[in-house]
Amino acid sequence: MNAKKKVLALVGLTAAVTVLAGCSNSAVPSGNSGGDSGTEIEILSNFTSDIARGKVLDKLIEEFNSENEGTYKVVSKAQPDWPTLQQQIRSSISAGDAPDVFLYNFNPTDLSREESGALMDWSSYLDDDADWKGRFKEDNLTSLTIDGEVVGIPGDQAPALFYYNTDLFEKAGITEFPTTWDDYLADAQKITDSGAAAISMMTADDSWHTMNAFSYLATADGGADVYAPGSDLDNPAIVKAADYTKQLLALSTPDAVGGNYAASSSNFLNGQSASIIDGPWLISSIQSTLGDDACKIAVAPAPTFGNGAIEPGYTVTDSLNVWGAAKQDDKEKEKAVVAWMKFFTSNDSAVQMAVEGEYPMAVQTELSAADKEKASCQMAQVLEIANAAPTSVVQMARGITTDAQAQLPSLLESLALGQTTPEQFATSLQTVNAG
């Protein structure tokens, strides 16, 4: 571009070209790239081309554009920093210029985006294609139904599952992953006695690994709605979860109190702890760190208390991320958006995202025998567990107030150090969450 400007300056045509360029841009209809490329839509996400899922997205876009040459064209616009991306989306919607298609974090306590009137309604397209609609969990579509309109397509909802080191379990004499929390604690003590920490925990930042365990413990005793927004958190199930979390922290590594995500995950990857509850993004670290020994890390659903409060095999997940789309006056552009989203959420695309991109999508994803051979051992297990899960519950820390989130580290540390009882923990959490 700089060289071009220099040439234009030499021939004295800069001003004229600028005018012509402005005329040319204004002549290209919204949603079209000009020429014969067809209706163009932009996809805004954090899928940069230097990461696995971004590379797969680029490949899928290339395939889609080739299949729809002259009709539709998709262009990826990536913002690697997630908070910046979310603010960019909010600002665009507020300014009345929502992106064509964008990935955002769904928060049921803040529906300002969904209720803005700026988002496309997917209802008719889903209702007209029962097979496509059936690929999504009914609970997710229900959550995204606002005033009778489905305002987004589920993107991803990473399940937080148990990853465990089979070598360390076998060294402690454990041949199967426990199915109840009491059995898990008994096995955890065996692991500790054999020389390793039982589980990676942390209390700093968002206390992610610890709050995954806490969420499983609370829902295992009190059911899927035990900490739903608006619930009284000072209840017996939360107290029990605090009690068991305290025991788990005592069976973790010495740096669990005050430790962050990097320390906690490193302890697991280096074999200092035998298990961890994390999302599928851990898989790439397992593969790169352990290499040929990676398959000694297995994946399992969390235990229950066996009391019928919730069905075994359920999952606790991270927040739901959603593909939203701008409401369009241009029906051709709307058709392009729908065509792309159906292509992107097809089983073939979802398999590529999972196997090559290490990114499981929030759709039913069926792997063929050949796919399973190509997938990492952990990803194949993650998809199997996620597909079979009878229900999913968003992790507790993702739904409490920002004040309560900010207090979690100190509350958990106080619990771990014996400065507060489980009962006091539950009372304090409820107080700060209620504001």
Solvent accessible surface area in square Angstrom, and as a share of the most:
residue,aa,sasa,rsa
1,M,169,0.75
2,N,114,0.59
3,A,72,0.56
4,K,122,0.52
5,K,121,0.51
6,K,140,0.59
7,V,90,0.52
8,L,34,0.17
9,A,64,0.50
10,L,153,0.76
11,V,88,0.51
12,G,63,0.61
13,L,89,0.44
14,T,72,0.42
15,A,77,0.59
16,A,49,0.38
17,V,48,0.28
18,T,87,0.50
19,V,96,0.55
20,L,117,0.58
21,A,48,0.37
22,G,42,0.40
23,C,78,0.47
24,S,65,0.42
25,N,113,0.58
26,S,95,0.61
27,A,76,0.59
28,V,57,0.33
29,P,79,0.50
30,S,93,0.60
31,G,13,0.13
32,N,54,0.28
33,S,46,0.30
34,G,30,0.29
35,G,81,0.78
36,D,131,0.68
37,S,33,0.21
38,G,18,0.17
39,T,14,0.08
40,E,35,0.16
41,I,1,0.00
42,E,69,0.31
43,I,0,0.00
44,L,15,0.07
45,S,0,0.00
46,N,20,0.10
47,F,3,0.01
48,T,24,0.14
49,S,70,0.45
50,D,110,0.57
51,I,57,0.29
52,A,37,0.29
53,R,69,0.25
54,G,0,0.00
55,K,119,0.50
56,V,6,0.04
57,L,0,0.00
58,D,53,0.27
59,K,88,0.37
60,L,1,0.00
61,I,15,0.08
62,E,125,0.56
63,E,71,0.32
64,F,4,0.02
65,N,34,0.17
66,S,79,0.51
67,E,115,0.52
68,N,34,0.17
69,E,146,0.66
70,G,42,0.41
71,T,70,0.41
72,Y,30,0.12
73,K,69,0.29
74,V,3,0.02
75,V,39,0.23
76,S,36,0.23
77,K,93,0.40
78,A,48,0.37
79,Q,44,0.20
80,P,94,0.59
81,D,68,0.35
82,W,67,0.23
83,P,93,0.58
84,T,63,0.36
85,L,0,0.00
86,Q,22,0.10
87,Q,106,0.47
88,Q,75,0.33
89,I,0,0.00
90,R,72,0.26
91,S,55,0.35
92,S,27,0.17
93,I,16,0.08
94,S,101,0.65
95,A,82,0.64
96,G,68,0.65
97,D,104,0.54
98,A,16,0.12
99,P,24,0.15
100,D,21,0.11
101,V,0,0.00
102,F,0,0.00
103,L,2,0.01
104,Y,0,0.00
105,N,43,0.22
106,F,16,0.07
107,N,50,0.26
108,P,76,0.48
109,T,83,0.48
110,D,46,0.24
111,L,46,0.23
112,S,61,0.39
113,R,10,0.04
114,E,7,0.03
115,E,109,0.49
116,S,54,0.35
117,G,50,0.48
118,A,25,0.19
119,L,4,0.02
120,M,3,0.01
121,D,47,0.24
122,W,0,0.00
123,S,23,0.15
124,S,64,0.41
125,Y,57,0.22
126,L,1,0.01
127,D,90,0.47
128,D,123,0.64
129,D,40,0.21
130,A,79,0.61
131,D,124,0.64
132,W,12,0.04
133,K,79,0.33
134,G,60,0.58
135,R,44,0.16
136,F,11,0.05
137,K,85,0.36
138,E,139,0.62
139,D,95,0.49
140,N,12,0.06
141,L,15,0.07
142,T,90,0.52
143,S,51,0.33
144,L,0,0.00
145,T,57,0.33
146,I,22,0.11
147,D,136,0.71
148,G,60,0.58
149,E,63,0.28
150,V,16,0.09
151,V,5,0.03
152,G,0,0.00
153,I,0,0.00
154,P,1,0.01
155,G,0,0.00
156,D,13,0.07
157,Q,27,0.12
158,A,9,0.07
159,P,8,0.05
160,A,0,0.00
161,L,0,0.00
162,F,0,0.00
163,Y,0,0.00
164,Y,30,0.11
165,N,6,0.03
166,T,34,0.20
167,D,73,0.38
168,L,29,0.14
169,F,5,0.02
170,E,108,0.48
171,K,138,0.59
172,A,18,0.14
173,G,59,0.56
174,I,10,0.05
175,T,126,0.73
176,E,138,0.62
177,F,26,0.11
178,P,12,0.08
179,T,103,0.60
180,T,41,0.24
181,W,0,0.00
182,D,83,0.43
183,D,74,0.38
184,Y,3,0.01
185,L,25,0.12
186,A,55,0.43
187,D,19,0.10
188,A,0,0.00
189,Q,87,0.39
190,K,99,0.42
191,I,2,0.01
192,T,52,0.30
193,D,108,0.56
194,S,36,0.23
195,G,71,0.69
196,A,16,0.12
197,A,15,0.11
198,A,0,0.00
199,I,1,0.00
200,S,1,0.01
201,M,2,0.01
202,M,0,0.00
203,T,0,0.00
204,A,24,0.18
205,D,101,0.52
206,D,57,0.29
207,S,0,0.00
208,W,10,0.03
209,H,1,0.00
210,T,0,0.00
211,M,0,0.00
212,N,0,0.00
213,A,0,0.00
214,F,0,0.00
215,S,0,0.00
216,Y,0,0.00
217,L,0,0.00
218,A,0,0.00
219,T,0,0.00
220,A,1,0.00
221,D,35,0.18
222,G,37,0.36
223,G,8,0.08
224,A,41,0.32
225,D,111,0.57
226,V,17,0.10
227,Y,19,0.07
228,A,34,0.27
229,P,84,0.53
230,G,85,0.82
231,S,32,0.21
232,D,84,0.44
233,L,3,0.01
234,D,60,0.31
235,N,32,0.16
236,P,111,0.70
237,A,8,0.06
238,I,0,0.00
239,V,30,0.17
240,K,64,0.27
241,A,0,0.00
242,A,0,0.00
243,D,55,0.29
244,Y,25,0.10
245,T,0,0.00
246,K,67,0.29
247,Q,69,0.31
248,L,0,0.00
249,L,12,0.06
250,A,86,0.67
251,L,23,0.11
252,S,15,0.10
253,T,10,0.06
254,P,142,0.89
255,D,62,0.32
256,A,2,0.02
257,V,54,0.31
258,G,47,0.46
259,G,10,0.09
260,N,63,0.33
261,Y,72,0.27
262,A,66,0.51
263,A,33,0.26
264,S,3,0.02
265,S,10,0.07
266,S,44,0.29
267,N,12,0.06
268,F,2,0.01
269,L,25,0.12
270,N,92,0.47
271,G,27,0.26
272,Q,96,0.43
273,S,0,0.00
274,A,0,0.00
275,S,0,0.00
276,I,0,0.00
277,I,1,0.01
278,D,0,0.00
279,G,0,0.00
280,P,4,0.02
281,W,103,0.36
282,L,4,0.02
283,I,0,0.00
284,S,50,0.32
285,S,41,0.27
286,I,0,0.00
287,Q,55,0.24
288,S,95,0.61
289,T,70,0.40
290,L,34,0.17
291,G,40,0.39
292,D,154,0.80
293,D,87,0.45
294,A,3,0.02
295,C,89,0.53
296,K,57,0.24
297,I,2,0.01
298,A,16,0.12
299,V,11,0.07
300,A,10,0.07
301,P,46,0.29
302,A,6,0.05
303,P,2,0.01
304,T,9,0.05
305,F,29,0.12
306,G,62,0.60
307,N,81,0.42
308,G,72,0.69
309,A,39,0.30
310,I,16,0.08
311,E,107,0.48
312,P,94,0.59
313,G,22,0.21
314,Y,1,0.00
315,T,2,0.01
316,V,0,0.00
317,T,4,0.02
318,D,27,0.14
319,S,13,0.09
320,L,7,0.03
321,N,25,0.13
322,V,0,0.00
323,W,2,0.01
324,G,0,0.00
325,A,0,0.00
326,A,9,0.07
327,K,108,0.46
328,Q,26,0.11
329,D,147,0.76
330,D,57,0.30
331,K,119,0.51
332,E,90,0.40
333,K,16,0.07
334,E,17,0.08
335,K,103,0.44
336,A,0,0.00
337,V,0,0.00
338,V,10,0.06
339,A,30,0.23
340,W,2,0.01
341,M,0,0.00
342,K,69,0.29
343,F,37,0.16
344,F,1,0.01
345,T,0,0.00
346,S,36,0.23
347,N,47,0.24
348,D,106,0.55
349,S,3,0.02
350,A,0,0.00
351,V,13,0.08
352,Q,39,0.18
353,M,0,0.00
354,A,1,0.01
355,V,23,0.13
356,E,83,0.37
357,G,4,0.04
358,E,54,0.24
359,Y,22,0.08
360,P,13,0.08
361,M,14,0.06
362,A,16,0.12
363,V,12,0.07
364,Q,73,0.33
365,T,2,0.01
366,E,100,0.45
367,L,26,0.13
368,S,58,0.37
369,A,81,0.63
370,A,64,0.49
371,D,23,0.12
372,K,116,0.49
373,E,150,0.67
374,K,139,0.59
375,A,9,0.07
376,S,24,0.15
377,C,33,0.20
378,Q,0,0.00
379,M,1,0.01
380,A,23,0.18
381,Q,51,0.23
382,V,0,0.00
383,L,7,0.04
384,E,123,0.55
385,I,22,0.11
386,A,25,0.19
387,N,44,0.22
388,A,79,0.61
389,A,14,0.11
390,P,59,0.37
391,T,38,0.22
392,S,31,0.20
393,V,14,0.08
394,V,54,0.31
395,Q,2,0.01
396,M,1,0.00
397,A,4,0.03
398,R,76,0.28
399,G,28,0.27
400,I,13,0.06
401,T,60,0.35
402,T,104,0.61
403,D,88,0.45
404,A,0,0.00
405,Q,64,0.29
406,A,75,0.58
407,Q,81,0.36
408,L,1,0.01
409,P,27,0.17
410,S,61,0.40
411,L,25,0.12
412,L,0,0.00
413,E,48,0.21
414,S,19,0.12
415,L,0,0.00
416,A,27,0.21
417,L,107,0.53
418,G,45,0.43
419,Q,127,0.57
420,T,34,0.20
421,T,62,0.36
422,P,20,0.13
423,E,100,0.45
424,Q,96,0.42
425,F,2,0.01
426,A,0,0.00
427,T,67,0.39
428,S,42,0.27
429,L,0,0.00
430,Q,44,0.20
431,T,90,0.52
432,V,34,0.20
433,N,27,0.14
434,A,75,0.58
435,G,96,0.92
